[in-house]
Amino acid sequence: MAKLLILSRHADNYRRLLETADLPELEIVTAMDTTEAEAVGLDCEIVLGEPKLVQPILMKLNNLRWAQSMYAGVEQFLDPSLRRDYVLTNARNVFGGLMSEYVFGYLLNHERRIFERYRAQREHRWDSSTTGMLRGKTIGLLGVGSIGAVIAKTAKHFEMTVHGYTRSSEDCSDVDAYYHGNDLLAFANNLDYLVSVLPNTSETHRIVDASLLGALPPRAIFINVGRGGAVDESALIGALESKQIAGAVLDVFDQEPLPKEHPFWSAPNLLMTFHTSAPSLPEDIVRIFRENYLRYLRGEELKYKVVFERGY
Amino acid sequence: MAKLLILSRHADNYRRLLETADLPELEIVTAMDTTEAEAVGLDCEIVLGEPKLVQPILMKLNNLRWAQSMYAGVEQFLDPSLRRDYVLTNARNVFGGLMSEYVFGYLLNHERRIFERYRAQREHRWDSSTTGMLRGKTIGLLGVGSIGAVIAKTAKHFEMTVHGYTRSSEDCSDVDAYYHGNDLLAFANNLDYLVSVLPNTSETHRIVDASLLGALPPRAIFINVGRGGAVDESALIGALESKQIAGAVLDVFDQEPLPKEHPFWSAPNLLMTFHTSAPSLPEDIVRIFRENYLRYLRGEELKYKVVFERGY
């Protein structure tokens, strides 16, 4: 019998879903916060949880063998001072569709001038000026993992050209042109949209800086659905204020929630959402956990293993 | 030598594109309005034009053998009092992608609550509530021609269920369930989105009426990118005001431009655009014309022929 601690604000929902998933040899305890977890779950062998809730008790889980993150981002587990004597797996292959919906919602909002049309409507003004379209535009993906690949596929569906910047991989057939290493500025050149899906690692830190933003054409829109750490926020505000780029859409930030006095709140041509581009859906996460738990029982290697040194 | 009259506000652009298309045995004259057309083109054998500009001179084109409409909608040519002794072709297979961009721009705007998020941003409010998603939702297409088929394909890309209401055809494999004839209300039942791409014909006239709107669930959004004539506008206003449906997005209207005093301007939960969902792009239209002109020269049957009795 393996003891599982579910540590999430939605722990009850997870328990219900896991109980119907019919997993053998599993004892389940739940906690909605760290304090509760300390009371019921410090002896667990497996933890399924939200990273920021698990982190404070990570060093106290004496029997821990496996931690399954409910999110894709696992930066809370990566500090070198933390233990690495367990298997960490994250959620993958489930956020791509939702992030793609988000990205294309905002791309189409921009092309079809949905805000402007609404303004015309409120002014009782028949505005039959032609709008833009995605067809024929170029999107650049910073990072082409499982999420980037879905965005690339949607972009091809809308007849866009897709450029991809990756460390080395070139395994997504929907990318028309790949860029690596020092080709970052060449990659940025001539993009209509730059979308970052990068995690926050030492290699991605502030990769979107003044020089990258300066290499984008003035018509470009920057979208960040990865992690705030990949962006130099001051440089982005500068690029927006000087109209070096046409706009930005941000779902993630260096500090979340965004501080009340942050200049982003009133920066021009910036649309913000609040780390909601791809909610972690319990149905999806339970499917991942179930698949991995059956492997765990059989002593097989788990899927979606995080490489601590790489950061994802 | 065949004489072609180009009759369009963008006639110069069309002439330039046609001249580079290298069409043999063609004399081109251009006119930007009906008066100009009467001066230079009444003896043309072929007319390529905007329907509303061509209609006033249609009966005066004594040598007319073929009219190529720049638009999909050709209601201006259908009145039984007008001549039918020529071949009428319209623009097809070019608007689907643009209409799909429009429809999914507004669907994603609704699901991802883009207006609400912007309101939160203006209030400096971190709103991390979860939004909706297209995945798993059901879209119903009123009409599954070449445009509906592209919308269906986009819907499947976003993992939606697709229902289609057609006269009889069932040839789009992206439609999960077809409905015909008297099954209109069953078709409407349980849709998240109802999208009309119907032309304005005697059979489609006011098909979206109080009973169809009443059969939709209260969460449903109605989108019209076809023709205004397919909608009973009073019934739609009633359905919006009584919250019988959650909202509507309209690009087409009974009367265009929409009269200043029309109740749509201030109806609740209604977003309007101004017959701009799929602009007719000269590059696309010239490609159609070129293909058809080469057939015309060879004496072959033209593509995209309008059946006058059917109306499209």
Interface residues (C-beta under 8 A of the other chain):
Chain A: G97 L98 S100 E101 Y102 F104 G105 Y106 L108 N109 E111 R112 I114 F115 R117 Y118 A120 Q121 H124 W126 D127 S128 S129 T130 T131 M133 L134 R135 K153 T154 H157 F158 E159 E256 P257 L258 K260 W265 L271 M272 T273 F274 H275 T276 P279
Chain B: G97 L98 S100 E101 Y102 F104 G105 Y106 L108 N109 E111 R112 I114 F115 R117 Y118 A120 Q121 H124 W126 D127 S128 S129 T130 T131 M133 L134 R135 K153 T154 H157 F158 E159 E256 P257 L258 K260 W265 L271 M272 T273 F274 H275 T276 P279
